Amino acid sequence: MQIQKGTVTATVDNQEITITGLSFIPNIILVRIISDIPTVACSLCWVYTPYARFSTRTDSNGISAGITGTNYYADKGYTKGIARIELVDEGFKFLSTDTSYGPIRQGDQFEWIAIKYE
């Protein structure tokens, strides 16, 4: 098993964050917010696998507004949903789960881990 992990800080609101320098193509990536964030957003997280991806925020404001998560699924050439986390050359990128609920804000800090199973 290979593992790489790190942290990154957003420099502007609604920034698409790109992580580069991975030494392998991961089977799974997990990203979560670790900084203090306003009460309007209690948690933000992203999960990547080659066939299914998920991003969400957890709090009552988002749930009451109908925001439950952004999902993406791909199988045998069929796709459904919006990929908010995806691979790029030697890394990956992730972006806001929603523009009103779950946006990345300037100063947000994220912890990530990429794993390759062998």
Contacts in CASP RR format, 6 or more apart in sequence:
PFRMAT RR
TARGET T0000
AUTHOR 0000-0000-0000
METHOD contacts of the structure
MODEL  1
MQIQKGTVTATVDNQEITITGLSFIPNIILVRIISDIPTVACSLCWVYTP
YARFSTRTDSNGISAGITGTNYYADKGYTKGIARIELVDEGFKFLSTDTS
YGPIRQGDQFEWIAIKYE
1 115 0 8 1.000
1 116 0 8 1.000
1 117 0 8 1.000
1 118 0 8 1.000
2 23 0 8 1.000
2 24 0 8 1.000
2 115 0 8 1.000
2 116 0 8 1.000
2 118 0 8 1.000
3 113 0 8 1.000
3 114 0 8 1.000
3 115 0 8 1.000
3 116 0 8 1.000
4 22 0 8 1.000
4 23 0 8 1.000
4 24 0 8 1.000
4 26 0 8 1.000
4 113 0 8 1.000
4 114 0 8 1.000
5 111 0 8 1.000
5 112 0 8 1.000
5 113 0 8 1.000
5 114 0 8 1.000
6 111 0 8 1.000
6 112 0 8 1.000
6 113 0 8 1.000
7 34 0 8 1.000
7 109 0 8 1.000
7 110 0 8 1.000
7 111 0 8 1.000
7 112 0 8 1.000
8 17 0 8 1.000
8 19 0 8 1.000
8 109 0 8 1.000
8 110 0 8 1.000
8 112 0 8 1.000
9 35 0 8 1.000
9 107 0 8 1.000
9 108 0 8 1.000
9 109 0 8 1.000
9 110 0 8 1.000
10 17 0 8 1.000
10 104 0 8 1.000
10 105 0 8 1.000
10 106 0 8 1.000
10 107 0 8 1.000
10 108 0 8 1.000
10 109 0 8 1.000
10 110 0 8 1.000
11 106 0 8 1.000
11 107 0 8 1.000
12 106 0 8 1.000
13 103 0 8 1.000
13 104 0 8 1.000
13 105 0 8 1.000
13 106 0 8 1.000
14 95 0 8 1.000
14 96 0 8 1.000
14 99 0 8 1.000
14 103 0 8 1.000
14 104 0 8 1.000
15 95 0 8 1.000
15 104 0 8 1.000
15 106 0 8 1.000
16 93 0 8 1.000
16 94 0 8 1.000
16 95 0 8 1.000
17 93 0 8 1.000
17 94 0 8 1.000
17 95 0 8 1.000
17 104 0 8 1.000
17 110 0 8 1.000
18 88 0 8 1.000
18 91 0 8 1.000
18 92 0 8 1.000
18 93 0 8 1.000
19 91 0 8 1.000
19 92 0 8 1.000
19 93 0 8 1.000
19 112 0 8 1.000
20 88 0 8 1.000
20 89 0 8 1.000
20 90 0 8 1.000
20 91 0 8 1.000
21 90 0 8 1.000
21 91 0 8 1.000
22 90 0 8 1.000
22 91 0 8 1.000
22 92 0 8 1.000
22 114 0 8 1.000
24 114 0 8 1.000
24 116 0 8 1.000
25 87 0 8 1.000
25 116 0 8 1.000
26 48 0 8 1.000
26 87 0 8 1.000
26 92 0 8 1.000
26 114 0 8 1.000
26 115 0 8 1.000
26 116 0 8 1.000
27 49 0 8 1.000
27 50 0 8 1.000
27 115 0 8 1.000
27 116 0 8 1.000
27 117 0 8 1.000
28 47 0 8 1.000
28 48 0 8 1.000
28 49 0 8 1.000
28 114 0 8 1.000
28 115 0 8 1.000
28 117 0 8 1.000
29 46 0 8 1.000
29 47 0 8 1.000
29 48 0 8 1.000
29 85 0 8 1.000
29 92 0 8 1.000
29 112 0 8 1.000
29 113 0 8 1.000
29 114 0 8 1.000
29 115 0 8 1.000
30 45 0 8 1.000
30 46 0 8 1.000
30 47 0 8 1.000
30 48 0 8 1.000
30 112 0 8 1.000
30 113 0 8 1.000
31 45 0 8 1.000
31 46 0 8 1.000
31 47 0 8 1.000
31 85 0 8 1.000
31 94 0 8 1.000
31 110 0 8 1.000
31 111 0 8 1.000
31 112 0 8 1.000
32 43 0 8 1.000
32 44 0 8 1.000
32 45 0 8 1.000
32 46 0 8 1.000
32 110 0 8 1.000
32 111 0 8 1.000
32 112 0 8 1.000
33 43 0 8 1.000
33 44 0 8 1.000
33 45 0 8 1.000
33 108 0 8 1.000
33 109 0 8 1.000
33 110 0 8 1.000
34 109 0 8 1.000
34 110 0 8 1.000
34 111 0 8 1.000
35 107 0 8 1.000
35 108 0 8 1.000
35 109 0 8 1.000
35 110 0 8 1.000
37 44 0 8 1.000
37 105 0 8 1.000
37 108 0 8 1.000
39 59 0 8 1.000
40 59 0 8 1.000
40 61 0 8 1.000
40 101 0 8 1.000
41 57 0 8 1.000
41 59 0 8 1.000
41 61 0 8 1.000
41 101 0 8 1.000
41 102 0 8 1.000
42 57 0 8 1.000
42 58 0 8 1.000
42 59 0 8 1.000
43 57 0 8 1.000
43 58 0 8 1.000
43 59 0 8 1.000
44 55 0 8 1.000
44 56 0 8 1.000
44 57 0 8 1.000
44 97 0 8 1.000
44 102 0 8 1.000
44 104 0 8 1.000
44 108 0 8 1.000
44 110 0 8 1.000
45 55 0 8 1.000
45 56 0 8 1.000
45 58 0 8 1.000
46 53 0 8 1.000
46 54 0 8 1.000
46 55 0 8 1.000
46 84 0 8 1.000
46 85 0 8 1.000
46 94 0 8 1.000
46 97 0 8 1.000
47 53 0 8 1.000
47 54 0 8 1.000
47 55 0 8 1.000
47 85 0 8 1.000
48 85 0 8 1.000
48 86 0 8 1.000
48 87 0 8 1.000
48 92 0 8 1.000
50 74 0 8 1.000
51 73 0 8 1.000
51 74 0 8 1.000
51 75 0 8 1.000
52 71 0 8 1.000
52 72 0 8 1.000
52 73 0 8 1.000
52 74 0 8 1.000
53 71 0 8 1.000
53 72 0 8 1.000
53 73 0 8 1.000
53 83 0 8 1.000
53 84 0 8 1.000
53 85 0 8 1.000
53 86 0 8 1.000
54 69 0 8 1.000
54 70 0 8 1.000
54 71 0 8 1.000
54 72 0 8 1.000
55 69 0 8 1.000
55 70 0 8 1.000
55 71 0 8 1.000
55 84 0 8 1.000
55 85 0 8 1.000
55 94 0 8 1.000
55 97 0 8 1.000
56 68 0 8 1.000
56 69 0 8 1.000
56 70 0 8 1.000
56 97 0 8 1.000
57 67 0 8 1.000
57 69 0 8 1.000
57 97 0 8 1.000
57 98 0 8 1.000
57 101 0 8 1.000
57 102 0 8 1.000
61 101 0 8 1.000
62 101 0 8 1.000
62 102 0 8 1.000
65 100 0 8 1.000
65 101 0 8 1.000
67 97 0 8 1.000
67 98 0 8 1.000
67 100 0 8 1.000
67 101 0 8 1.000
67 102 0 8 1.000
69 97 0 8 1.000
69 98 0 8 1.000
70 81 0 8 1.000
70 82 0 8 1.000
70 84 0 8 1.000
70 97 0 8 1.000
70 98 0 8 1.000
71 80 0 8 1.000
71 81 0 8 1.000
71 82 0 8 1.000
72 79 0 8 1.000
72 80 0 8 1.000
72 81 0 8 1.000
72 82 0 8 1.000
72 83 0 8 1.000
72 84 0 8 1.000
73 79 0 8 1.000
73 80 0 8 1.000
73 81 0 8 1.000
74 80 0 8 1.000
84 94 0 8 1.000
84 95 0 8 1.000
84 96 0 8 1.000
84 97 0 8 1.000
85 92 0 8 1.000
85 93 0 8 1.000
85 94 0 8 1.000
85 95 0 8 1.000
86 92 0 8 1.000
86 93 0 8 1.000
86 94 0 8 1.000
91 114 0 8 1.000
92 114 0 8 1.000
94 110 0 8 1.000
95 104 0 8 1.000
96 102 0 8 1.000
96 103 0 8 1.000
96 104 0 8 1.000
97 103 0 8 1.000
END
